[in-house]
Amino acid sequence: MKIGILSDTHDQIENIKKAVKLLNAENIELVIHCGDWVSPFSLQYYKDLTCPIHGIFGNNDGDKFRHLERAKVYGVNVSYEDRFISTEIDGKKIAVFHGDYEEIIDALLASQMYDVVFHGHNHQKEIKTVGKTLSVNPGTFMDETSPSIKGASFAIYETQSNSAHIIEL
């Protein structure tokens, strides 16, 4: 299964639109959002996505009730967990955490309980392996967060190969 991994989209409407087109073109079967959607109005730009979204909230997602409400109003196929997801897809154990407590990401990776850990928060796109666990930070939809972090991005994860790659927007 091909899974799109998003994080820290921060109401970046043009990049959300670009990403939806690319995710659809890649025949992504599920999108996982690692939090920091920010404003509920931005959900309307996911309505053309041809697969469901499953996500968590990050440290900048204050109005959770409105996110749930707006998803219904806009007809977006999205489901939310609060701050953490632990699931199995295609035989792969997956953890999803926003990343605002780096020690928790480190503990999830060190535990070796998961095949892959998806996270964000620091806007730094990175894919690495810790022991047997793949760590995927897809970056942000913000074009420039700081001089060292440039370029909006997301990731695609493939369950069969337990591998991921970054897509630049």
TIVO-2410 file (N, C-alpha, C; in nm, 3 decimals):
# residues 169
REC num residu      c1      c2      c3 atome chaine
REC   1      M   0.084  -0.118   0.000     N      A
REC   1      M   0.000   0.000   0.000    CA      A
REC   1      M   0.089   0.124   0.000     C      A
REC   2      K   0.048   0.223  -0.077     N      A
REC   2      K   0.118   0.351  -0.080    CA      A
REC   2      K   0.044   0.450   0.008     C      A
REC   3      I   0.118   0.507   0.105     N      A
REC   3      I   0.061   0.598   0.202    CA      A
REC   3      I   0.130   0.733   0.189     C      A
REC   4      G   0.052   0.840   0.177     N      A
REC   4      G   0.106   0.974   0.178    CA      A
REC   4      G   0.121   1.022   0.321     C      A
REC   5      I   0.234   1.082   0.352     N      A
REC   5      I   0.260   1.131   0.487    CA      A
REC   5      I   0.275   1.283   0.481     C      A
REC   6      L   0.187   1.353   0.554     N      A
REC   6      L   0.190   1.499   0.561    CA      A
REC   6      L   0.212   1.541   0.706     C      A
REC   7      S   0.271   1.658   0.722     N      A
REC   7      S   0.282   1.717   0.855    CA      A
REC   7      S   0.301   1.866   0.840     C      A
REC   8      D   0.260   1.939   0.939     N      A
REC   8      D   0.287   2.083   0.945    CA      A
REC   8      D   0.245   2.155   0.818     C      A
REC   9      T   0.121   2.132   0.778     N      A
REC   9      T   0.069   2.195   0.657    CA      A
REC   9      T   0.034   2.342   0.681     C      A
REC  10      H   0.007   2.383   0.803     N      A
REC  10      H  -0.003   2.523   0.845    CA      A
REC  10      H  -0.081   2.614   0.749     C      A
REC  11      D  -0.197   2.568   0.703     N      A
REC  11      D  -0.284   2.652   0.619    CA      A
REC  11      D  -0.220   2.697   0.488     C      A
REC  12      Q  -0.123   2.629   0.440     N      A
REC  12      Q  -0.054   2.668   0.316    CA      A
REC  12      Q  -0.136   2.618   0.198     C      A
REC  13      I  -0.239   2.695   0.161     N      A
REC  13      I  -0.342   2.653   0.067    CA      A
REC  13      I  -0.286   2.610  -0.068     C      A
REC  14      E  -0.198   2.688  -0.126     N      A
REC  14      E  -0.144   2.651  -0.258    CA      A
REC  14      E  -0.068   2.520  -0.253     C      A
REC  15      N   0.006   2.497  -0.146     N      A
REC  15      N   0.079   2.371  -0.135    CA      A
REC  15      N  -0.013   2.254  -0.102     C      A
REC  16      I  -0.121   2.280  -0.031     N      A
REC  16      I  -0.221   2.174  -0.010    CA      A
REC  16      I  -0.280   2.132  -0.144     C      A
REC  17      K  -0.315   2.228  -0.227     N      A
REC  17      K  -0.371   2.198  -0.360    CA      A
REC  17      K  -0.272   2.118  -0.445     C      A
REC  18      K  -0.144   2.160  -0.446     N      A
REC  18      K  -0.041   2.088  -0.521    CA      A
REC  18      K  -0.027   1.945  -0.470     C      A
REC  19      A  -0.024   1.930  -0.338     N      A
REC  19      A  -0.005   1.798  -0.278    CA      A
REC  19      A  -0.122   1.706  -0.312     C      A
REC  20      V  -0.245   1.756  -0.305     N      A
REC  20      V  -0.362   1.674  -0.338    CA      A
REC  20      V  -0.350   1.621  -0.480     C      A
REC  21      K  -0.312   1.705  -0.574     N      A
REC  21      K  -0.294   1.659  -0.713    CA      A
REC  21      K  -0.187   1.552  -0.724     C      A
REC  22      L  -0.075   1.574  -0.658     N      A
REC  22      L   0.035   1.476  -0.663    CA      A
REC  22      L  -0.003   1.344  -0.595     C      A
REC  23      L  -0.071   1.353  -0.481     N      A
REC  23      L  -0.113   1.232  -0.410    CA      A
REC  23      L  -0.211   1.151  -0.496     C      A
REC  24      N  -0.304   1.219  -0.561     N      A
REC  24      N  -0.397   1.150  -0.650    CA      A
REC  24      N  -0.324   1.088  -0.769     C      A
REC  25      A  -0.229   1.160  -0.827     N      A
REC  25      A  -0.153   1.109  -0.942    CA      A
REC  25      A  -0.069   0.987  -0.905     C      A
REC  26      E  -0.026   0.981  -0.779     N      A
REC  26      E   0.055   0.868  -0.729    CA      A
REC  26      E  -0.031   0.749  -0.686     C      A
REC  27      N  -0.163   0.762  -0.700     N      A
REC  27      N  -0.256   0.657  -0.657    CA      A
REC  27      N  -0.237   0.618  -0.510     C      A
REC  28      I  -0.221   0.719  -0.427     N      A
REC  28      I  -0.207   0.697  -0.283    CA      A
REC  28      I  -0.340   0.642  -0.230     C      A
REC  29      E  -0.330   0.542  -0.143     N      A
REC  29      E  -0.450   0.476  -0.090    CA      A
REC  29      E  -0.495   0.530   0.045     C      A
REC  30      L  -0.403   0.598   0.114     N      A
REC  30      L  -0.432   0.654   0.245    CA      A
REC  30      L  -0.334   0.768   0.268     C      A
REC  31      V  -0.383   0.876   0.330     N      A
REC  31      V  -0.294   0.985   0.373    CA      A
REC  31      V  -0.297   0.986   0.525     C      A
REC  32      I  -0.178   0.997   0.584     N      A
REC  32      I  -0.166   1.014   0.728    CA      A
REC  32      I  -0.109   1.153   0.752     C      A
REC  33      H  -0.178   1.231   0.836     N      A
REC  33      H  -0.135   1.367   0.868    CA      A
REC  33      H  -0.085   1.368   1.012     C      A
REC  34      C   0.038   1.415   1.030     N      A
REC  34      C   0.105   1.413   1.160    CA      A
REC  34      C   0.080   1.539   1.244     C      A
REC  35      G  -0.018   1.618   1.208     N      A
REC  35      G  -0.057   1.731   1.292    CA      A
REC  35      G  -0.004   1.866   1.245     C      A
REC  36      D  -0.057   1.967   1.307     N      A
REC  36      D  -0.039   2.108   1.271    CA      A
REC  36      D  -0.102   2.138   1.135     C      A
REC  37      W  -0.230   2.103   1.128     N      A
REC  37      W  -0.314   2.144   1.016    CA      A
REC  37      W  -0.335   2.295   1.029     C      A
REC  38      V  -0.358   2.339   1.150     N      A
REC  38      V  -0.380   2.474   1.202    CA      A
REC  38      V  -0.527   2.513   1.192     C      A
REC  39      S  -0.571   2.587   1.091     N      A
REC  39      S  -0.709   2.636   1.089    CA      A
REC  39      S  -0.805   2.539   1.022     C      A
REC  40      P  -0.922   2.520   1.080     N      A
REC  40      P  -1.019   2.428   1.022    CA      A
REC  40      P  -1.061   2.461   0.879     C      A
REC  41      F  -1.056   2.590   0.838     N      A
REC  41      F  -1.098   2.625   0.702    CA      A
REC  41      F  -1.013   2.555   0.596     C      A
REC  42      S  -0.890   2.521   0.628     N      A
REC  42      S  -0.800   2.461   0.529    CA      A
REC  42      S  -0.844   2.320   0.487     C      A
REC  43      L  -0.930   2.259   0.565     N      A
REC  43      L  -0.978   2.125   0.531    CA      A
REC  43      L  -1.050   2.119   0.397     C      A
REC  44      Q  -1.115   2.227   0.358     N      A
REC  44      Q  -1.190   2.227   0.232    CA      A
REC  44      Q  -1.100   2.197   0.112     C      A
REC  45      Y  -0.972   2.223   0.123     N      A
REC  45      Y  -0.881   2.202   0.010    CA      A
REC  45      Y  -0.835   2.057  -0.004     C      A
REC  46      Y  -0.879   1.972   0.088     N      A
REC  46      Y  -0.851   1.828   0.079    CA      A
REC  46      Y  -0.969   1.751   0.018     C      A
REC  47      K  -1.078   1.819  -0.013     N      A
REC  47      K  -1.200   1.749  -0.056    CA      A
REC  47      K  -1.184   1.672  -0.188     C      A
REC  48      D  -1.089   1.712  -0.273     N      A
REC  48      D  -1.067   1.640  -0.399    CA      A
REC  48      D  -0.973   1.521  -0.385     C      A
REC  49      L  -0.921   1.499  -0.268     N      A
REC  49      L  -0.835   1.384  -0.245    CA      A
REC  49      L  -0.916   1.256  -0.264     C      A
REC  50      T  -0.861   1.160  -0.338     N      A
REC  50      T  -0.937   1.040  -0.373    CA      A
REC  50      T  -0.920   0.926  -0.273     C      A
REC  51      C  -0.856   0.953  -0.161     N      A
REC  51      C  -0.841   0.851  -0.057    CA      A
REC  51      C  -0.871   0.914   0.079     C      A
REC  52      P  -0.891   0.832   0.180     N      A
REC  52      P  -0.917   0.888   0.314    CA      A
REC  52      P  -0.790   0.946   0.377     C      A
REC  53      I  -0.812   1.034   0.473     N      A
REC  53      I  -0.705   1.091   0.555    CA      A
REC  53      I  -0.729   1.046   0.698     C      A
REC  54      H  -0.623   1.002   0.763     N      A
REC  54      H  -0.629   0.971   0.906    CA      A
REC  54      H  -0.521   1.055   0.971     C      A
REC  55      G  -0.557   1.132   1.072     N      A
REC  55      G  -0.458   1.222   1.128    CA      A
REC  55      G  -0.469   1.242   1.277     C      A
REC  56      I  -0.370   1.313   1.326     N      A
REC  56      I  -0.365   1.352   1.466    CA      A
REC  56      I  -0.356   1.504   1.472     C      A
REC  57      F  -0.366   1.556   1.592     N      A
REC  57      F  -0.351   1.699   1.614    CA      A
REC  57      F  -0.211   1.727   1.665     C      A
REC  58      G  -0.157   1.843   1.625     N      A
REC  58      G  -0.027   1.887   1.672    CA      A
REC  58      G  -0.042   1.998   1.775     C      A
REC  59      N   0.067   2.063   1.805     N      A
REC  59      N   0.065   2.166   1.908    CA      A
REC  59      N   0.004   2.298   1.860     C      A
REC  60      N  -0.024   2.314   1.730     N      A
REC  60      N  -0.085   2.436   1.679    CA      A
REC  60      N  -0.231   2.418   1.637     C      A
REC  61      D  -0.290   2.306   1.670     N      A
REC  61      D  -0.429   2.278   1.632    CA      A
REC  61      D  -0.520   2.301   1.751     C      A
REC  62      G  -0.552   2.426   1.777     N      A
REC  62      G  -0.627   2.461   1.897    CA      A
REC  62      G  -0.774   2.426   1.895     C      A
REC  63      D  -0.841   2.444   1.783     N      A
REC  63      D  -0.986   2.428   1.779    CA      A
REC  63      D  -1.023   2.292   1.721     C      A
REC  64      K  -1.004   2.189   1.799     N      A
REC  64      K  -1.029   2.052   1.752    CA      A
REC  64      K  -1.176   2.030   1.717     C      A
REC  65      F  -1.266   2.088   1.794     N      A
REC  65      F  -1.408   2.074   1.766    CA      A
REC  65      F  -1.440   2.125   1.626     C      A
REC  66      R  -1.388   2.241   1.589     N      A
REC  66      R  -1.415   2.299   1.456    CA      A
REC  66      R  -1.353   2.215   1.344     C      A
REC  67      H  -1.240   2.151   1.371     N      A
REC  67      H  -1.182   2.061   1.272    CA      A
REC  67      H  -1.281   1.948   1.240     C      A
REC  68      L  -1.335   1.889   1.345     N      A
REC  68      L  -1.431   1.780   1.326    CA      A
REC  68      L  -1.555   1.829   1.254     C      A
REC  69      E  -1.605   1.944   1.294     N      A
REC  69      E  -1.725   2.003   1.234    CA      A
REC  69      E  -1.702   2.039   1.087     C      A
REC  70      R  -1.592   2.108   1.057     N      A
REC  70      R  -1.564   2.153   0.920    CA      A
REC  70      R  -1.538   2.035   0.826     C      A
REC  71      A  -1.479   1.929   0.875     N      A
REC  71      A  -1.457   1.810   0.791    CA      A
REC  71      A  -1.591   1.758   0.738     C      A
REC  72      K  -1.692   1.756   0.824     N      A
REC  72      K  -1.825   1.713   0.782    CA      A
REC  72      K  -1.887   1.812   0.683     C      A
REC  73      V  -1.877   1.940   0.716     N      A
REC  73      V  -1.935   2.043   0.629    CA      A
REC  73      V  -1.874   2.038   0.490     C      A
REC  74      Y  -1.742   2.022   0.483     N      A
REC  74      Y  -1.672   2.023   0.353    CA      A
REC  74      Y  -1.676   1.888   0.283     C      A
REC  75      G  -1.724   1.784   0.352     N      A
REC  75      G  -1.731   1.652   0.291    CA      A
REC  75      G  -1.595   1.587   0.271     C      A
REC  76      V  -1.503   1.613   0.363     N      A
REC  76      V  -1.369   1.556   0.355    CA      A
REC  76      V  -1.368   1.423   0.430     C      A
REC  77      N  -1.312   1.321   0.366     N      A
REC  77      N  -1.304   1.188   0.425    CA      A
REC  77      N  -1.184   1.183   0.520     C      A
REC  78      V  -1.203   1.239   0.639     N      A
REC  78      V  -1.094   1.247   0.737    CA      A
REC  78      V  -1.141   1.193   0.871     C      A
REC  79      S  -1.051   1.125   0.938     N      A
REC  79      S  -1.075   1.080   1.075    CA      A
REC  79      S  -0.956   1.124   1.159     C      A
REC  80      Y  -0.982   1.153   1.286     N      A
REC  80      Y  -0.880   1.206   1.375    CA      A
REC  80      Y  -0.863   1.120   1.498     C      A
REC  81      E  -0.740   1.113   1.544     N      A
REC  81      E  -0.707   1.070   1.680    CA      A
REC  81      E  -0.655   1.197   1.747     C      A
REC  82      D  -0.644   1.196   1.877     N      A
REC  82      D  -0.601   1.319   1.942    CA      A
REC  82      D  -0.452   1.347   1.917     C      A
REC  83      R  -0.363   1.272   1.977     N      A
REC  83      R  -0.220   1.304   1.968    CA      A
REC  83      R  -0.132   1.187   1.923     C      A
REC  84      F  -0.188   1.066   1.914     N      A
REC  84      F  -0.104   0.950   1.884    CA      A
REC  84      F  -0.187   0.844   1.812     C      A
REC  85      I  -0.123   0.780   1.716     N      A
REC  85      I  -0.184   0.665   1.648    CA      A
REC  85      I  -0.087   0.549   1.658     C      A
REC  86      S  -0.138   0.434   1.696     N      A
REC  86      S  -0.065   0.308   1.688    CA      A
REC  86      S  -0.155   0.214   1.610     C      A
REC  87      T  -0.108   0.171   1.495     N      A
REC  87      T  -0.193   0.090   1.408    CA      A
REC  87      T  -0.109  -0.011   1.330     C      A
REC  88      E  -0.178  -0.101   1.263     N      A
REC  88      E  -0.111  -0.194   1.173    CA      A
REC  88      E  -0.179  -0.184   1.037     C      A
REC  89      I  -0.098  -0.165   0.934     N      A
REC  89      I  -0.147  -0.158   0.797    CA      A
REC  89      I  -0.060  -0.247   0.711     C      A
REC  90      D  -0.123  -0.338   0.638     N      A
REC  90      D  -0.048  -0.428   0.549    CA      A
REC  90      D   0.062  -0.503   0.623     C      A
REC  91      G   0.036  -0.537   0.748     N      A
REC  91      G   0.134  -0.612   0.826    CA      A
REC  91      G   0.246  -0.527   0.885     C      A
REC  92      K   0.241  -0.397   0.869     N      A
REC  92      K   0.343  -0.307   0.925    CA      A
REC  92      K   0.287  -0.234   1.046     C      A
REC  93      K   0.360  -0.240   1.158     N      A
REC  93      K   0.321  -0.166   1.277    CA      A
REC  93      K   0.368  -0.022   1.261     C      A
REC  94      I   0.272   0.070   1.275     N      A
REC  94      I   0.297   0.211   1.248    CA      A
REC  94      I   0.260   0.295   1.370     C      A
REC  95      A   0.351   0.387   1.406     N      A
REC  95      A   0.323   0.486   1.510    CA      A
REC  95      A   0.322   0.623   1.445     C      A
REC  96      V   0.229   0.709   1.490     N      A
REC  96      V   0.221   0.847   1.441    CA      A
REC  96      V   0.213   0.938   1.563     C      A
REC  97      F   0.307   1.033   1.569     N      A
REC  97      F   0.311   1.131   1.677    CA      A
REC  97      F   0.360   1.262   1.616     C      A
REC  98      H   0.305   1.375   1.660     N      A
REC  98      H   0.342   1.502   1.599    CA      A
REC  98      H   0.493   1.528   1.609     C      A
REC  99      G   0.550   1.509   1.725     N      A
REC  99      G   0.694   1.527   1.740    CA      A
REC  99      G   0.733   1.642   1.829     C      A
REC 100      D   0.636   1.707   1.894     N      A
REC 100      D   0.668   1.822   1.977    CA      A
REC 100      D   0.740   1.785   2.106     C      A
REC 101      Y   0.749   1.658   2.137     N      A
REC 101      Y   0.835   1.609   2.245    CA      A
REC 101      Y   0.932   1.511   2.181     C      A
REC 102      E   1.051   1.561   2.150     N      A
REC 102      E   1.150   1.482   2.079    CA      A
REC 102      E   1.184   1.354   2.155     C      A
REC 103      E   1.179   1.359   2.287     N      A
REC 103      E   1.209   1.241   2.368    CA      A
REC 103      E   1.112   1.127   2.339     C      A
REC 104      I   0.988   1.161   2.307     N      A
REC 104      I   0.889   1.057   2.275    CA      A
REC 104      I   0.922   0.993   2.141     C      A
REC 105      I   0.961   1.073   2.042     N      A
REC 105      I   1.003   1.016   1.913    CA      A
REC 105      I   1.122   0.923   1.936     C      A
REC 106      D   1.221   0.970   2.012     N      A
REC 106      D   1.339   0.888   2.040    CA      A
REC 106      D   1.300   0.757   2.109     C      A
REC 107      A   1.206   0.763   2.202     N      A
REC 107      A   1.162   0.642   2.273    CA      A
REC 107      A   1.087   0.548   2.181     C      A
REC 108      L   1.002   0.602   2.093     N      A
REC 108      L   0.930   0.518   1.998    CA      A
REC 108      L   1.029   0.445   1.906     C      A
REC 109      L   1.130   0.517   1.860     N      A
REC 109      L   1.231   0.454   1.772    CA      A
REC 109      L   1.315   0.353   1.849     C      A
REC 110      A   1.357   0.387   1.969     N      A
REC 110      A   1.441   0.297   2.049    CA      A
REC 110      A   1.366   0.171   2.092     C      A
REC 111      S   1.235   0.181   2.106     N      A
REC 111      S   1.157   0.065   2.153    CA      A
REC 111      S   1.159  -0.050   2.054     C      A
REC 112      Q   1.178  -0.018   1.927     N      A
REC 112      Q   1.178  -0.118   1.820    CA      A
REC 112      Q   1.045  -0.193   1.812     C      A
REC 113      M   0.939  -0.134   1.865     N      A
REC 113      M   0.805  -0.193   1.860    CA      A
REC 113      M   0.738  -0.170   1.725     C      A
REC 114      Y   0.789  -0.076   1.648     N      A
REC 114      Y   0.723  -0.035   1.525    CA      A
REC 114      Y   0.814  -0.057   1.405     C      A
REC 115      D   0.750  -0.084   1.292     N      A
REC 115      D   0.825  -0.091   1.166    CA      A
REC 115      D   0.857   0.049   1.117     C      A
REC 116      V   0.766   0.143   1.144     N      A
REC 116      V   0.785   0.281   1.099    CA      A
REC 116      V   0.719   0.378   1.197     C      A
REC 117      V   0.785   0.493   1.216     N      A
REC 117      V   0.732   0.601   1.298    CA      A
REC 117      V   0.724   0.725   1.210     C      A
REC 118      F   0.603   0.781   1.199     N      A
REC 118      F   0.580   0.904   1.124    CA      A
REC 118      F   0.571   1.019   1.224     C      A
REC 119      H   0.639   1.130   1.196     N      A
REC 119      H   0.637   1.244   1.286    CA      A
REC 119      H   0.677   1.370   1.211     C      A
REC 120      G   0.660   1.484   1.274     N      A
REC 120      G   0.694   1.612   1.214    CA      A
REC 120      G   0.741   1.710   1.318     C      A
REC 121      H   0.676   1.825   1.323     N      A
REC 121      H   0.694   1.933   1.419    CA      A
REC 121      H   0.812   2.025   1.389     C      A
REC 122      N   0.930   1.972   1.365     N      A
REC 122      N   1.047   2.059   1.347    CA      A
REC 122      N   1.066   2.106   1.202     C      A
REC 123      H   0.977   2.063   1.112     N      A
REC 123      H   0.975   2.104   0.971    CA      A
REC 123      H   1.096   2.053   0.892     C      A
REC 124      Q   1.175   1.964   0.950     N      A
REC 124      Q   1.295   1.914   0.884    CA      A
REC 124      Q   1.269   1.778   0.822     C      A
REC 125      K   1.262   1.775   0.689     N      A
REC 125      K   1.237   1.648   0.620    CA      A
REC 125      K   1.357   1.555   0.641     C      A
REC 126      E   1.324   1.432   0.681     N      A
REC 126      E   1.430   1.336   0.708    CA      A
REC 126      E   1.372   1.195   0.708     C      A
REC 127      I   1.445   1.105   0.645     N      A
REC 127      I   1.413   0.963   0.650    CA      A
REC 127      I   1.539   0.892   0.696     C      A
REC 128      K   1.527   0.815   0.802     N      A
REC 128      K   1.642   0.741   0.853    CA      A
REC 128      K   1.594   0.611   0.916     C      A
REC 129      T   1.687   0.521   0.940     N      A
REC 129      T   1.654   0.394   1.004    CA      A
REC 129      T   1.727   0.388   1.138     C      A
REC 130      V   1.652   0.351   1.242     N      A
REC 130      V   1.708   0.331   1.374    CA      A
REC 130      V   1.681   0.185   1.411     C      A
REC 131      G   1.785   0.103   1.412     N      A
REC 131      G   1.765  -0.041   1.432    CA      A
REC 131      G   1.682  -0.095   1.317     C      A
REC 132      K   1.568  -0.153   1.347     N      A
REC 132      K   1.478  -0.204   1.242    CA      A
REC 132      K   1.367  -0.106   1.206     C      A
REC 133      T   1.363   0.008   1.275     N      A
REC 133      T   1.251   0.102   1.261    CA      A
REC 133      T   1.286   0.218   1.167     C      A
REC 134      L   1.198   0.238   1.070     N      A
REC 134      L   1.211   0.350   0.979    CA      A
REC 134      L   1.149   0.474   1.044     C      A
REC 135      S   1.218   0.586   1.037     N      A
REC 135      S   1.171   0.713   1.090    CA      A
REC 135      S   1.145   0.805   0.972     C      A
REC 136      V   1.021   0.858   0.962     N      A
REC 136      V   0.986   0.943   0.849    CA      A
REC 136      V   0.931   1.076   0.900     C      A
REC 137      N   1.005   1.182   0.871     N      A
REC 137      N   0.958   1.319   0.893    CA      A
REC 137      N   0.941   1.380   0.755     C      A
REC 138      P   0.817   1.405   0.712     N      A
REC 138      P   0.793   1.451   0.576    CA      A
REC 138      P   0.823   1.599   0.552     C      A
REC 139      G   0.859   1.672   0.656     N      A
REC 139      G   0.883   1.815   0.642    CA      A
REC 139      G   0.756   1.894   0.663     C      A
REC 140      T   0.744   2.007   0.594     N      A
REC 140      T   0.635   2.102   0.613    CA      A
REC 140      T   0.583   2.149   0.478     C      A
REC 141      F   0.467   2.210   0.477     N      A
REC 141      F   0.416   2.273   0.356    CA      A
REC 141      F   0.457   2.420   0.349     C      A
REC 142      M   0.526   2.470   0.450     N      A
REC 142      M   0.573   2.607   0.448    CA      A
REC 142      M   0.698   2.612   0.360     C      A
REC 143      D   0.700   2.704   0.266     N      A
REC 143      D   0.811   2.710   0.172    CA      A
REC 143      D   0.944   2.744   0.237     C      A
REC 144      E   0.940   2.827   0.339     N      A
REC 144      E   1.064   2.861   0.409    CA      A
REC 144      E   1.032   2.886   0.555     C      A
REC 145      T   1.085   2.799   0.640     N      A
REC 145      T   1.064   2.812   0.783    CA      A
REC 145      T   1.179   2.892   0.845     C      A
REC 146      S   1.300   2.865   0.799     N      A
REC 146      S   1.420   2.934   0.845    CA      A
REC 146      S   1.523   2.922   0.733     C      A
REC 147      P   1.635   2.992   0.743     N      A
REC 147      P   1.735   2.982   0.636    CA      A
REC 147      P   1.783   2.838   0.611     C      A
REC 148      S   1.781   2.755   0.713     N      A
REC 148      S   1.828   2.617   0.695    CA      A
REC 148      S   1.719   2.522   0.647     C      A
REC 149      I   1.592   2.564   0.652     N      A
REC 149      I   1.481   2.477   0.611    CA      A
REC 149      I   1.407   2.546   0.498     C      A
REC 150      K   1.433   2.500   0.378     N      A
REC 150      K   1.368   2.559   0.261    CA      A
REC 150      K   1.299   2.449   0.182     C      A
REC 151      G   1.184   2.482   0.128     N      A
REC 151      G   1.114   2.390   0.040    CA      A
REC 151      G   1.007   2.310   0.109     C      A
REC 152      A   0.886   2.321   0.057     N      A
REC 152      A   0.772   2.245   0.107    CA      A
REC 152      A   0.783   2.101   0.058     C      A
REC 153      S   0.736   2.008   0.142     N      A
REC 153      S   0.750   1.867   0.106    CA      A
REC 153      S   0.652   1.780   0.182     C      A
REC 154      F   0.637   1.657   0.132     N      A
REC 154      F   0.567   1.550   0.203    CA      A
REC 154      F   0.640   1.422   0.168     C      A
REC 155      A   0.593   1.309   0.220     N      A
REC 155      A   0.659   1.181   0.194    CA      A
REC 155      A   0.558   1.079   0.144     C      A
REC 156      I   0.610   0.979   0.077     N      A
REC 156      I   0.531   0.862   0.038    CA      A
REC 156      I   0.598   0.740   0.099     C      A
REC 157      Y   0.518   0.661   0.170     N      A
REC 157      Y   0.565   0.539   0.234    CA      A
REC 157      Y   0.502   0.420   0.164     C      A
REC 158      E   0.582   0.317   0.137     N      A
REC 158      E   0.533   0.195   0.075    CA      A
REC 158      E   0.547   0.079   0.173     C      A
REC 159      T   0.433   0.019   0.208     N      A
REC 159      T   0.434  -0.086   0.309    CA      A
REC 159      T   0.510  -0.210   0.264     C      A
REC 160      Q   0.499  -0.248   0.138     N      A
REC 160      Q   0.562  -0.372   0.093    CA      A
REC 160      Q   0.713  -0.369   0.111     C      A
REC 161      S   0.774  -0.256   0.083     N      A
REC 161      S   0.920  -0.246   0.095    CA      A
REC 161      S   0.964  -0.180   0.225     C      A
REC 162      N   0.868  -0.132   0.305     N      A
REC 162      N   0.898  -0.056   0.427    CA      A
REC 162      N   0.999   0.054   0.396     C      A
REC 163      S   0.967   0.130   0.291     N      A
REC 163      S   1.057   0.239   0.248    CA      A
REC 163      S   0.976   0.364   0.222     C      A
REC 164      A   1.045   0.478   0.222     N      A
REC 164      A   0.979   0.606   0.200    CA      A
REC 164      A   1.071   0.696   0.119     C      A
REC 165      H   1.009   0.794   0.055     N      A
REC 165      H   1.085   0.897  -0.015    CA      A
REC 165      H   1.012   1.030  -0.003     C      A
REC 166      I   1.090   1.137  -0.016     N      A
REC 166      I   1.038   1.272  -0.002    CA      A
REC 166      I   0.995   1.324  -0.137     C      A
REC 167      I   0.882   1.394  -0.139     N      A
REC 167      I   0.832   1.463  -0.258    CA      A
REC 167      I   0.841   1.613  -0.232     C      A
REC 168      E   0.915   1.682  -0.313     N      A
REC 168      E   0.928   1.828  -0.301    CA      A
REC 168      E   0.811   1.895  -0.374     C      A
REC 169      L   0.753   1.995  -0.311     N      A
REC 169      L   0.646   2.071  -0.377    CA      A
REC 169      L   0.705   2.191  -0.448     C      A
***
